[in-house]
Structures are given as C-alpha cells and as structure tokens.
Amino acid sequence: MRIPVCRLADLPRGEAYRLEIDPPVSVFHTDDGEVFAIDDTCTHQDASLADGWLEGCEVECPLHASKFDLRTGAVDSPPAKLPVRTHQVVVEDGMIYVEPSPAAPNLPPCVGARLAGGPA
C-alpha cells in the first residue's frame, strides 16, 4: 500500500515531514537529495524524530540525543537501544510515496500501551 506524502519540491533538503498515520512516520530529505522514511517515534521515549536534527543520513532525537541511521534504522548513539523501522520510499512524477514496512514497530512502552488501548 502506497501512502502519498507530499510533492518532493515541497520538502526542502535538510527538512522532515511527519506523516500522521498510526504509528507516525517521518520522511527526511537529506542535503544530498536522498529521501528516507522511518518511524517517527524515538524507541527510547515518546519524541518526534521529525523534530530532531538531520545531519547526513542520521537524525538526532530532540529529547535525549539518540541518533538513528536513516538508511537502516540502527541506533548510532544511546540512550535508545532498539532501532526504528525503515519504510520504502518511492518518488514518482515528483510525488513522494511511502510503502509502510510490515514489520512490527519498536515503540517506547508509553506509546505501545497507548496504541494498544491501555493506559499511557
């Protein structure tokens, strides 16, 4: 299933777009012109990675400075220990689309409980 995000021209290089799905996904347009999509929520605590700092192919969480590799989802810097899910990105006719991963997300406990309908 392809989800339309926005036009590539509307996402400046070095910026991110938060796709409001459940759970949210961040789409990053790097300074080099590459486009990546990862789960938006840091695996350490409930923080939006779209609000983080993008450098190269890494995003730094705005809350506790964990870093994630946009290409693989791997944690490059603690306190996060679990990777974020990556999603396939397709740019077609100037439009960015995300194809969500079928893998289970690695969400912090407070977010996982909220999505499951439990107490936050």
Chimera marker file (.cmm) of the C-alpha trace (Angstrom):
<marker_set name="trace">
<marker id="1" x="0.000" y="0.000" z="0.000" r="1" g="1" b="0" radius="0.5"/>
<marker id="2" x="1.452" y="3.342" z="-1.074" r="1" g="1" b="0" radius="0.5"/>
<marker id="3" x="0.719" y="6.400" z="1.035" r="1" g="1" b="0" radius="0.5"/>
<marker id="4" x="1.130" y="9.812" z="-0.625" r="1" g="1" b="0" radius="0.5"/>
<marker id="5" x="3.261" y="12.169" z="1.473" r="1" g="1" b="0" radius="0.5"/>
<marker id="6" x="3.846" y="15.429" z="-0.406" r="1" g="1" b="0" radius="0.5"/>
<marker id="7" x="5.487" y="16.753" z="-3.537" r="1" g="1" b="0" radius="0.5"/>
<marker id="8" x="9.280" y="16.429" z="-3.495" r="1" g="1" b="0" radius="0.5"/>
<marker id="9" x="9.527" y="20.142" z="-4.341" r="1" g="1" b="0" radius="0.5"/>
<marker id="10" x="7.544" y="20.933" z="-1.165" r="1" g="1" b="0" radius="0.5"/>
<marker id="11" x="10.024" y="19.154" z="1.130" r="1" g="1" b="0" radius="0.5"/>
<marker id="12" x="13.240" y="21.217" z="1.167" r="1" g="1" b="0" radius="0.5"/>
<marker id="13" x="16.586" y="19.458" z="1.523" r="1" g="1" b="0" radius="0.5"/>
<marker id="14" x="17.567" y="19.112" z="5.159" r="1" g="1" b="0" radius="0.5"/>
<marker id="15" x="13.920" y="19.023" z="6.293" r="1" g="1" b="0" radius="0.5"/>
<marker id="16" x="11.486" y="16.379" z="7.537" r="1" g="1" b="0" radius="0.5"/>
<marker id="17" x="7.761" y="15.774" z="7.151" r="1" g="1" b="0" radius="0.5"/>
<marker id="18" x="5.691" y="13.921" z="9.762" r="1" g="1" b="0" radius="0.5"/>
<marker id="19" x="3.159" y="11.604" z="8.156" r="1" g="1" b="0" radius="0.5"/>
<marker id="20" x="0.190" y="11.314" z="10.524" r="1" g="1" b="0" radius="0.5"/>
<marker id="21" x="-0.558" y="7.610" z="10.361" r="1" g="1" b="0" radius="0.5"/>
<marker id="22" x="-0.622" y="5.131" z="13.248" r="1" g="1" b="0" radius="0.5"/>
<marker id="23" x="2.187" y="4.976" z="14.306" r="1" g="1" b="0" radius="0.5"/>
<marker id="24" x="3.509" y="8.179" z="12.664" r="1" g="1" b="0" radius="0.5"/>
<marker id="25" x="6.286" y="8.080" z="10.058" r="1" g="1" b="0" radius="0.5"/>
<marker id="26" x="8.949" y="10.732" z="9.374" r="1" g="1" b="0" radius="0.5"/>
<marker id="27" x="10.091" y="11.404" z="5.825" r="1" g="1" b="0" radius="0.5"/>
<marker id="28" x="13.511" y="13.067" z="5.541" r="1" g="1" b="0" radius="0.5"/>
<marker id="29" x="15.000" y="14.853" z="2.524" r="1" g="1" b="0" radius="0.5"/>
<marker id="30" x="18.759" y="14.921" z="3.072" r="1" g="1" b="0" radius="0.5"/>
<marker id="31" x="21.117" y="17.670" z="1.960" r="1" g="1" b="0" radius="0.5"/>
<marker id="32" x="22.369" y="15.193" z="-0.683" r="1" g="1" b="0" radius="0.5"/>
<marker id="33" x="18.866" y="14.892" z="-2.140" r="1" g="1" b="0" radius="0.5"/>
<marker id="34" x="18.060" y="11.403" z="-0.838" r="1" g="1" b="0" radius="0.5"/>
<marker id="35" x="14.656" y="10.679" z="0.703" r="1" g="1" b="0" radius="0.5"/>
<marker id="36" x="14.193" y="8.257" z="3.596" r="1" g="1" b="0" radius="0.5"/>
<marker id="37" x="11.274" y="7.208" z="5.794" r="1" g="1" b="0" radius="0.5"/>
<marker id="38" x="11.476" y="5.840" z="9.341" r="1" g="1" b="0" radius="0.5"/>
<marker id="39" x="9.081" y="5.527" z="12.253" r="1" g="1" b="0" radius="0.5"/>
<marker id="40" x="8.707" y="8.985" z="13.764" r="1" g="1" b="0" radius="0.5"/>
<marker id="41" x="8.815" y="7.954" z="17.428" r="1" g="1" b="0" radius="0.5"/>
<marker id="42" x="12.154" y="7.503" z="19.185" r="1" g="1" b="0" radius="0.5"/>
<marker id="43" x="12.456" y="3.986" z="20.605" r="1" g="1" b="0" radius="0.5"/>
<marker id="44" x="13.741" y="5.363" z="23.935" r="1" g="1" b="0" radius="0.5"/>
<marker id="45" x="10.934" y="7.777" z="24.822" r="1" g="1" b="0" radius="0.5"/>
<marker id="46" x="7.961" y="9.451" z="23.156" r="1" g="1" b="0" radius="0.5"/>
<marker id="47" x="9.639" y="12.104" z="20.987" r="1" g="1" b="0" radius="0.5"/>
<marker id="48" x="9.094" y="13.004" z="17.338" r="1" g="1" b="0" radius="0.5"/>
<marker id="49" x="12.167" y="12.368" z="15.213" r="1" g="1" b="0" radius="0.5"/>
<marker id="50" x="10.796" y="14.799" z="12.610" r="1" g="1" b="0" radius="0.5"/>
<marker id="51" x="11.558" y="17.486" z="15.225" r="1" g="1" b="0" radius="0.5"/>
<marker id="52" x="15.154" y="16.243" z="15.529" r="1" g="1" b="0" radius="0.5"/>
<marker id="53" x="18.353" y="17.363" z="13.860" r="1" g="1" b="0" radius="0.5"/>
<marker id="54" x="19.263" y="15.922" z="10.477" r="1" g="1" b="0" radius="0.5"/>
<marker id="55" x="22.930" y="15.512" z="9.634" r="1" g="1" b="0" radius="0.5"/>
<marker id="56" x="23.900" y="13.439" z="6.622" r="1" g="1" b="0" radius="0.5"/>
<marker id="57" x="21.980" y="10.173" z="6.884" r="1" g="1" b="0" radius="0.5"/>
<marker id="58" x="21.406" y="10.445" z="10.644" r="1" g="1" b="0" radius="0.5"/>
<marker id="59" x="18.699" y="12.042" z="12.729" r="1" g="1" b="0" radius="0.5"/>
<marker id="60" x="19.263" y="13.038" z="16.341" r="1" g="1" b="0" radius="0.5"/>
<marker id="61" x="16.296" y="12.764" z="18.694" r="1" g="1" b="0" radius="0.5"/>
<marker id="62" x="15.391" y="16.169" z="20.175" r="1" g="1" b="0" radius="0.5"/>
<marker id="63" x="14.740" y="14.706" z="23.631" r="1" g="1" b="0" radius="0.5"/>
<marker id="64" x="17.854" y="12.757" z="24.699" r="1" g="1" b="0" radius="0.5"/>
<marker id="65" x="20.127" y="12.915" z="21.618" r="1" g="1" b="0" radius="0.5"/>
<marker id="66" x="19.847" y="9.297" z="20.459" r="1" g="1" b="0" radius="0.5"/>
<marker id="67" x="20.895" y="9.074" z="16.809" r="1" g="1" b="0" radius="0.5"/>
<marker id="68" x="19.363" y="6.819" z="14.165" r="1" g="1" b="0" radius="0.5"/>
<marker id="69" x="20.696" y="5.873" z="10.733" r="1" g="1" b="0" radius="0.5"/>
<marker id="70" x="18.039" y="6.768" z="8.156" r="1" g="1" b="0" radius="0.5"/>
<marker id="71" x="19.219" y="4.015" z="5.796" r="1" g="1" b="0" radius="0.5"/>
<marker id="72" x="18.967" y="1.118" z="8.260" r="1" g="1" b="0" radius="0.5"/>
<marker id="73" x="17.099" y="2.431" z="11.319" r="1" g="1" b="0" radius="0.5"/>
<marker id="74" x="20.041" y="1.374" z="13.506" r="1" g="1" b="0" radius="0.5"/>
<marker id="75" x="20.792" y="3.239" z="16.712" r="1" g="1" b="0" radius="0.5"/>
<marker id="76" x="24.083" y="5.104" z="16.348" r="1" g="1" b="0" radius="0.5"/>
<marker id="77" x="24.041" y="6.779" z="19.763" r="1" g="1" b="0" radius="0.5"/>
<marker id="78" x="22.341" y="5.923" z="23.099" r="1" g="1" b="0" radius="0.5"/>
<marker id="79" x="20.246" y="6.123" z="25.254" r="1" g="1" b="0" radius="0.5"/>
<marker id="80" x="17.988" y="4.358" z="22.708" r="1" g="1" b="0" radius="0.5"/>
<marker id="81" x="18.846" y="0.684" z="22.321" r="1" g="1" b="0" radius="0.5"/>
<marker id="82" x="16.346" y="-0.512" z="19.712" r="1" g="1" b="0" radius="0.5"/>
<marker id="83" x="16.317" y="0.528" z="16.035" r="1" g="1" b="0" radius="0.5"/>
<marker id="84" x="13.437" y="2.313" z="14.345" r="1" g="1" b="0" radius="0.5"/>
<marker id="85" x="11.620" y="0.700" z="11.437" r="1" g="1" b="0" radius="0.5"/>
<marker id="86" x="12.514" y="1.885" z="7.974" r="1" g="1" b="0" radius="0.5"/>
<marker id="87" x="9.977" y="2.196" z="5.172" r="1" g="1" b="0" radius="0.5"/>
<marker id="88" x="10.361" y="2.116" z="1.415" r="1" g="1" b="0" radius="0.5"/>
<marker id="89" x="10.160" y="5.480" z="-0.328" r="1" g="1" b="0" radius="0.5"/>
<marker id="90" x="9.103" y="5.912" z="-3.936" r="1" g="1" b="0" radius="0.5"/>
<marker id="91" x="9.340" y="9.217" z="-5.784" r="1" g="1" b="0" radius="0.5"/>
<marker id="92" x="7.155" y="9.135" z="-8.863" r="1" g="1" b="0" radius="0.5"/>
<marker id="93" x="6.148" y="12.069" z="-11.058" r="1" g="1" b="0" radius="0.5"/>
<marker id="94" x="7.532" y="14.461" z="-8.430" r="1" g="1" b="0" radius="0.5"/>
<marker id="95" x="5.420" y="12.963" z="-5.632" r="1" g="1" b="0" radius="0.5"/>
<marker id="96" x="6.827" y="11.189" z="-2.541" r="1" g="1" b="0" radius="0.5"/>
<marker id="97" x="5.104" y="7.969" z="-1.500" r="1" g="1" b="0" radius="0.5"/>
<marker id="98" x="5.821" y="5.731" z="1.495" r="1" g="1" b="0" radius="0.5"/>
<marker id="99" x="5.243" y="1.995" z="1.474" r="1" g="1" b="0" radius="0.5"/>
<marker id="100" x="4.963" y="1.068" z="5.183" r="1" g="1" b="0" radius="0.5"/>
<marker id="101" x="7.011" y="-1.841" z="6.467" r="1" g="1" b="0" radius="0.5"/>
<marker id="102" x="5.046" y="-4.923" z="7.535" r="1" g="1" b="0" radius="0.5"/>
<marker id="103" x="7.463" y="-5.420" z="10.480" r="1" g="1" b="0" radius="0.5"/>
<marker id="104" x="6.324" y="-4.601" z="13.998" r="1" g="1" b="0" radius="0.5"/>
<marker id="105" x="7.459" y="-1.174" z="15.235" r="1" g="1" b="0" radius="0.5"/>
<marker id="106" x="9.854" y="-0.709" z="18.161" r="1" g="1" b="0" radius="0.5"/>
<marker id="107" x="7.931" y="1.789" z="20.251" r="1" g="1" b="0" radius="0.5"/>
<marker id="108" x="8.699" y="3.003" z="23.770" r="1" g="1" b="0" radius="0.5"/>
<marker id="109" x="6.405" y="1.383" z="26.387" r="1" g="1" b="0" radius="0.5"/>
<marker id="110" x="4.264" y="4.507" z="26.901" r="1" g="1" b="0" radius="0.5"/>
<marker id="111" x="3.438" y="4.704" z="23.183" r="1" g="1" b="0" radius="0.5"/>
<marker id="112" x="2.968" y="0.954" z="22.722" r="1" g="1" b="0" radius="0.5"/>
<marker id="113" x="0.444" y="0.891" z="25.585" r="1" g="1" b="0" radius="0.5"/>
<marker id="114" x="-1.429" y="3.888" z="24.167" r="1" g="1" b="0" radius="0.5"/>
<marker id="115" x="-1.704" y="2.282" z="20.706" r="1" g="1" b="0" radius="0.5"/>
<marker id="116" x="-2.890" y="-0.982" z="22.264" r="1" g="1" b="0" radius="0.5"/>
<marker id="117" x="-5.644" y="0.909" z="24.109" r="1" g="1" b="0" radius="0.5"/>
<marker id="118" x="-4.026" y="0.700" z="27.551" r="1" g="1" b="0" radius="0.5"/>
<marker id="119" x="-3.024" y="3.486" z="29.933" r="1" g="1" b="0" radius="0.5"/>
<marker id="120" x="-0.381" y="5.869" z="28.615" r="1" g="1" b="0" radius="0.5"/>
<link id1="1" id2="2" r="1" g="1" b="0" radius="0.2"/>
<link id1="2" id2="3" r="1" g="1" b="0" radius="0.2"/>
<link id1="3" id2="4" r="1" g="1" b="0" radius="0.2"/>
<link id1="4" id2="5" r="1" g="1" b="0" radius="0.2"/>
<link id1="5" id2="6" r="1" g="1" b="0" radius="0.2"/>
<link id1="6" id2="7" r="1" g="1" b="0" radius="0.2"/>
<link id1="7" id2="8" r="1" g="1" b="0" radius="0.2"/>
<link id1="8" id2="9" r="1" g="1" b="0" radius="0.2"/>
<link id1="9" id2="10" r="1" g="1" b="0" radius="0.2"/>
<link id1="10" id2="11" r="1" g="1" b="0" radius="0.2"/>
<link id1="11" id2="12" r="1" g="1" b="0" radius="0.2"/>
<link id1="12" id2="13" r="1" g="1" b="0" radius="0.2"/>
<link id1="13" id2="14" r="1" g="1" b="0" radius="0.2"/>
<link id1="14" id2="15" r="1" g="1" b="0" radius="0.2"/>
<link id1="15" id2="16" r="1" g="1" b="0" radius="0.2"/>
<link id1="16" id2="17" r="1" g="1" b="0" radius="0.2"/>
<link id1="17" id2="18" r="1" g="1" b="0" radius="0.2"/>
<link id1="18" id2="19" r="1" g="1" b="0" radius="0.2"/>
<link id1="19" id2="20" r="1" g="1" b="0" radius="0.2"/>
<link id1="20" id2="21" r="1" g="1" b="0" radius="0.2"/>
<link id1="21" id2="22" r="1" g="1" b="0" radius="0.2"/>
<link id1="22" id2="23" r="1" g="1" b="0" radius="0.2"/>
<link id1="23" id2="24" r="1" g="1" b="0" radius="0.2"/>
<link id1="24" id2="25" r="1" g="1" b="0" radius="0.2"/>
<link id1="25" id2="26" r="1" g="1" b="0" radius="0.2"/>
<link id1="26" id2="27" r="1" g="1" b="0" radius="0.2"/>
<link id1="27" id2="28" r="1" g="1" b="0" radius="0.2"/>
<link id1="28" id2="29" r="1" g="1" b="0" radius="0.2"/>
<link id1="29" id2="30" r="1" g="1" b="0" radius="0.2"/>
<link id1="30" id2="31" r="1" g="1" b="0" radius="0.2"/>
<link id1="31" id2="32" r="1" g="1" b="0" radius="0.2"/>
<link id1="32" id2="33" r="1" g="1" b="0" radius="0.2"/>
<link id1="33" id2="34" r="1" g="1" b="0" radius="0.2"/>
<link id1="34" id2="35" r="1" g="1" b="0" radius="0.2"/>
<link id1="35" id2="36" r="1" g="1" b="0" radius="0.2"/>
<link id1="36" id2="37" r="1" g="1" b="0" radius="0.2"/>
<link id1="37" id2="38" r="1" g="1" b="0" radius="0.2"/>
<link id1="38" id2="39" r="1" g="1" b="0" radius="0.2"/>
<link id1="39" id2="40" r="1" g="1" b="0" radius="0.2"/>
<link id1="40" id2="41" r="1" g="1" b="0" radius="0.2"/>
<link id1="41" id2="42" r="1" g="1" b="0" radius="0.2"/>
<link id1="42" id2="43" r="1" g="1" b="0" radius="0.2"/>
<link id1="43" id2="44" r="1" g="1" b="0" radius="0.2"/>
<link id1="44" id2="45" r="1" g="1" b="0" radius="0.2"/>
<link id1="45" id2="46" r="1" g="1" b="0" radius="0.2"/>
<link id1="46" id2="47" r="1" g="1" b="0" radius="0.2"/>
<link id1="47" id2="48" r="1" g="1" b="0" radius="0.2"/>
<link id1="48" id2="49" r="1" g="1" b="0" radius="0.2"/>
<link id1="49" id2="50" r="1" g="1" b="0" radius="0.2"/>
<link id1="50" id2="51" r="1" g="1" b="0" radius="0.2"/>
<link id1="51" id2="52" r="1" g="1" b="0" radius="0.2"/>
<link id1="52" id2="53" r="1" g="1" b="0" radius="0.2"/>
<link id1="53" id2="54" r="1" g="1" b="0" radius="0.2"/>
<link id1="54" id2="55" r="1" g="1" b="0" radius="0.2"/>
<link id1="55" id2="56" r="1" g="1" b="0" radius="0.2"/>
<link id1="56" id2="57" r="1" g="1" b="0" radius="0.2"/>
<link id1="57" id2="58" r="1" g="1" b="0" radius="0.2"/>
<link id1="58" id2="59" r="1" g="1" b="0" radius="0.2"/>
<link id1="59" id2="60" r="1" g="1" b="0" radius="0.2"/>
<link id1="60" id2="61" r="1" g="1" b="0" radius="0.2"/>
<link id1="61" id2="62" r="1" g="1" b="0" radius="0.2"/>
<link id1="62" id2="63" r="1" g="1" b="0" radius="0.2"/>
<link id1="63" id2="64" r="1" g="1" b="0" radius="0.2"/>
<link id1="64" id2="65" r="1" g="1" b="0" radius="0.2"/>
<link id1="65" id2="66" r="1" g="1" b="0" radius="0.2"/>
<link id1="66" id2="67" r="1" g="1" b="0" radius="0.2"/>
<link id1="67" id2="68" r="1" g="1" b="0" radius="0.2"/>
<link id1="68" id2="69" r="1" g="1" b="0" radius="0.2"/>
<link id1="69" id2="70" r="1" g="1" b="0" radius="0.2"/>
<link id1="70" id2="71" r="1" g="1" b="0" radius="0.2"/>
<link id1="71" id2="72" r="1" g="1" b="0" radius="0.2"/>
<link id1="72" id2="73" r="1" g="1" b="0" radius="0.2"/>
<link id1="73" id2="74" r="1" g="1" b="0" radius="0.2"/>
<link id1="74" id2="75" r="1" g="1" b="0" radius="0.2"/>
<link id1="75" id2="76" r="1" g="1" b="0" radius="0.2"/>
<link id1="76" id2="77" r="1" g="1" b="0" radius="0.2"/>
<link id1="77" id2="78" r="1" g="1" b="0" radius="0.2"/>
<link id1="78" id2="79" r="1" g="1" b="0" radius="0.2"/>
<link id1="79" id2="80" r="1" g="1" b="0" radius="0.2"/>
<link id1="80" id2="81" r="1" g="1" b="0" radius="0.2"/>
<link id1="81" id2="82" r="1" g="1" b="0" radius="0.2"/>
<link id1="82" id2="83" r="1" g="1" b="0" radius="0.2"/>
<link id1="83" id2="84" r="1" g="1" b="0" radius="0.2"/>
<link id1="84" id2="85" r="1" g="1" b="0" radius="0.2"/>
<link id1="85" id2="86" r="1" g="1" b="0" radius="0.2"/>
<link id1="86" id2="87" r="1" g="1" b="0" radius="0.2"/>
<link id1="87" id2="88" r="1" g="1" b="0" radius="0.2"/>
<link id1="88" id2="89" r="1" g="1" b="0" radius="0.2"/>
<link id1="89" id2="90" r="1" g="1" b="0" radius="0.2"/>
<link id1="90" id2="91" r="1" g="1" b="0" radius="0.2"/>
<link id1="91" id2="92" r="1" g="1" b="0" radius="0.2"/>
<link id1="92" id2="93" r="1" g="1" b="0" radius="0.2"/>
<link id1="93" id2="94" r="1" g="1" b="0" radius="0.2"/>
<link id1="94" id2="95" r="1" g="1" b="0" radius="0.2"/>
<link id1="95" id2="96" r="1" g="1" b="0" radius="0.2"/>
<link id1="96" id2="97" r="1" g="1" b="0" radius="0.2"/>
<link id1="97" id2="98" r="1" g="1" b="0" radius="0.2"/>
<link id1="98" id2="99" r="1" g="1" b="0" radius="0.2"/>
<link id1="99" id2="100" r="1" g="1" b="0" radius="0.2"/>
<link id1="100" id2="101" r="1" g="1" b="0" radius="0.2"/>
<link id1="101" id2="102" r="1" g="1" b="0" radius="0.2"/>
<link id1="102" id2="103" r="1" g="1" b="0" radius="0.2"/>
<link id1="103" id2="104" r="1" g="1" b="0" radius="0.2"/>
<link id1="104" id2="105" r="1" g="1" b="0" radius="0.2"/>
<link id1="105" id2="106" r="1" g="1" b="0" radius="0.2"/>
<link id1="106" id2="107" r="1" g="1" b="0" radius="0.2"/>
<link id1="107" id2="108" r="1" g="1" b="0" radius="0.2"/>
<link id1="108" id2="109" r="1" g="1" b="0" radius="0.2"/>
<link id1="109" id2="110" r="1" g="1" b="0" radius="0.2"/>
<link id1="110" id2="111" r="1" g="1" b="0" radius="0.2"/>
<link id1="111" id2="112" r="1" g="1" b="0" radius="0.2"/>
<link id1="112" id2="113" r="1" g="1" b="0" radius="0.2"/>
<link id1="113" id2="114" r="1" g="1" b="0" radius="0.2"/>
<link id1="114" id2="115" r="1" g="1" b="0" radius="0.2"/>
<link id1="115" id2="116" r="1" g="1" b="0" radius="0.2"/>
<link id1="116" id2="117" r="1" g="1" b="0" radius="0.2"/>
<link id1="117" id2="118" r="1" g="1" b="0" radius="0.2"/>
<link id1="118" id2="119" r="1" g="1" b="0" radius="0.2"/>
<link id1="119" id2="120" r="1" g="1" b="0" radius="0.2"/>
</marker_set>
